[in-house]
């Protein structure tokens, strides 16, 4: 086979297969479907969270910026829980034991889901970013998508937007 003729076809095939993983949900898009298991063995999915405003925080226990943000996320999750906010911390590429240790270290009151093979993060266009923040309103619509660290005031502004 002639490599010059085959290479463009091979590249096109790889890009076509990777396209869904590269899709980034934009504000106004329906949240991509996901089903994960929590650190305590419960199912967490779009279906179990239907009708609720959701803040997905994709993190890793080794991620410095993730660790810096966590106390603010904990405080905001407590502040807005009575208004119906559901925070889900999605621990990417790790196991339930790591997530439980993280929850203990930071007194995390919200659900932690495990994404051991990074599939859900890829569905949400995670790329190389940690942390990754996705704010979804009660109708299941993405209202804000932010790769990288956020300030407490920016997180709070996004939360109040999805609680409207």
C-alpha positions as CSV (number, residue, x, y, z in Angstrom):
1,X,0.0,0.0,0.0
2,X,1.1,3.5,-0.7
3,X,1.4,5.3,2.7
4,X,0.9,8.7,1.1
5,X,-2.6,7.6,0.0
6,X,-3.5,5.7,3.2
7,X,-2.3,8.2,5.7
8,X,-5.0,10.9,5.1
9,X,-7.7,8.2,5.3
10,X,-6.3,6.9,8.6
11,X,-6.1,10.4,10.0
12,X,-9.7,11.2,9.0
13,X,-10.9,7.9,10.6
14,X,-9.1,8.6,13.9
15,X,-10.6,12.2,14.0
16,X,-14.1,10.9,13.2
17,X,-13.9,8.4,16.1
18,X,-12.4,11.0,18.5
19,X,-14.9,13.7,17.6
20,X,-17.5,12.8,20.3
21,X,-14.8,12.9,23.0
22,X,-13.7,16.3,21.8
23,X,-17.2,17.8,21.9
24,X,-17.5,20.5,24.5
25,X,-21.0,21.2,25.8
26,X,-21.9,24.8,25.2
27,X,-24.3,27.0,27.2
28,X,-27.8,26.2,25.9
29,X,-26.9,22.5,25.0
30,X,-28.6,19.6,26.8
31,X,-26.2,18.1,29.3
32,X,-24.6,14.9,27.9
33,X,-25.9,11.8,29.5
34,X,-23.8,10.0,32.1
35,X,-24.1,7.2,34.6
36,X,-21.5,6.9,37.4
37,X,-21.1,5.0,40.7
38,X,-20.6,7.0,43.8
39,X,-17.8,6.4,46.3
40,X,-20.4,4.5,48.4
41,X,-21.8,2.4,45.6
42,X,-24.9,4.5,44.6
43,X,-25.8,5.3,41.0
44,X,-25.5,8.9,40.0
45,X,-26.8,9.9,36.5
46,X,-28.8,12.4,34.6
47,X,-31.9,10.3,35.4
48,X,-31.3,10.4,39.2
49,X,-30.7,14.1,39.0
50,X,-33.5,15.0,36.7
51,X,-35.3,18.2,37.6
52,X,-32.5,19.4,39.8
53,X,-29.9,22.1,39.3
54,X,-26.5,20.3,39.2
55,X,-22.9,21.5,39.6
56,X,-20.5,18.9,38.2
57,X,-17.0,19.4,39.5
58,X,-14.5,17.1,37.7
59,X,-11.4,16.8,39.8
60,X,-8.5,14.5,40.9
61,X,-7.1,14.1,44.4
62,X,-3.6,15.0,43.2
63,X,-4.7,18.2,41.4
64,X,-3.4,21.3,43.3
65,X,-6.0,23.8,42.0
66,X,-8.7,21.2,42.7
67,X,-7.6,21.0,46.4
68,X,-7.5,24.8,46.6
69,X,-11.1,25.2,45.3
70,X,-12.6,22.4,47.4
71,X,-13.2,24.4,50.7
72,X,-15.1,27.0,48.7
73,X,-17.2,24.3,46.9
74,X,-17.9,22.6,50.3
75,X,-19.1,26.0,51.8
76,X,-21.2,26.8,48.7
77,X,-22.8,23.4,48.6
78,X,-23.9,23.8,52.2
79,X,-25.1,27.4,51.5
80,X,-27.3,26.4,48.5
81,X,-28.4,22.9,49.4
82,X,-31.7,24.2,50.8
83,X,-32.4,25.9,47.5
84,X,-32.1,22.5,45.7
85,X,-28.5,22.6,44.5
86,X,-26.9,19.2,43.9
87,X,-23.1,19.2,43.7
88,X,-21.4,16.2,42.3
89,X,-17.7,15.9,42.6
90,X,-16.5,13.6,39.8
91,X,-13.2,12.0,40.7
92,X,-11.5,11.3,37.4
93,X,-9.1,8.3,36.9
94,X,-9.1,7.2,40.5
95,X,-10.9,4.7,42.8
96,X,-13.5,5.0,45.5
97,X,-10.8,4.8,48.2
98,X,-9.1,7.9,46.9
99,X,-12.4,9.7,46.7
100,X,-13.3,8.7,50.3
101,X,-9.9,9.9,51.6
102,X,-10.4,13.2,49.8
103,X,-14.0,13.5,51.2
104,X,-12.6,12.9,54.7
105,X,-9.8,15.4,54.3
106,X,-12.1,18.2,53.2
107,X,-15.3,17.2,55.0
108,X,-17.1,17.0,51.7
109,X,-20.9,16.9,52.2
110,X,-21.9,16.3,48.6
111,X,-21.9,13.2,46.4
112,X,-18.6,12.0,44.9
113,X,-18.8,9.9,41.8
114,X,-16.0,7.8,40.3
115,X,-15.0,8.2,36.7
116,X,-12.2,5.5,36.7
117,X,-11.5,5.5,33.0
118,X,-12.2,9.2,32.3
119,X,-15.2,8.3,30.0
120,X,-17.6,10.9,31.5
121,X,-14.9,13.6,31.6
122,X,-14.2,12.9,27.9
123,X,-18.0,13.1,27.2
124,X,-17.9,16.5,28.8
125,X,-14.9,17.6,26.7
126,X,-12.5,17.5,29.6
127,X,-9.4,17.5,27.6
128,X,-6.3,18.2,29.7
129,X,-8.1,20.5,32.1
130,X,-8.4,20.0,35.9
131,X,-10.6,21.1,37.4
132,X,-13.5,21.2,35.1
133,X,-16.8,22.9,36.1
134,X,-20.2,22.3,34.5
135,X,-23.3,24.0,35.8
136,X,-26.6,22.5,34.6
137,X,-30.0,23.9,35.3
138,X,-33.1,22.0,36.5
139,X,-34.2,21.5,32.9
140,X,-30.9,19.6,32.1
141,X,-29.4,22.5,30.1
142,X,-25.7,23.4,30.4
143,X,-25.6,27.0,31.6
144,X,-21.9,27.4,32.2
145,X,-18.8,25.3,31.3
146,X,-15.4,26.3,32.7
147,X,-12.1,24.4,32.3
148,X,-9.6,25.3,35.0
149,X,-9.7,26.9,38.4
150,X,-12.5,29.2,39.4
151,X,-12.7,31.7,42.2
152,X,-15.3,31.2,44.9
153,X,-17.2,34.3,43.7
154,X,-17.3,33.0,40.1
155,X,-18.5,29.6,41.3
156,X,-21.2,31.2,43.4
157,X,-22.4,33.4,40.5
158,X,-22.7,30.3,38.3
159,X,-24.6,28.5,41.1
160,X,-27.1,31.3,41.5
161,X,-27.6,31.4,37.7
162,X,-28.7,27.7,37.6
163,X,-31.0,28.2,40.7
164,X,-33.1,30.8,38.9
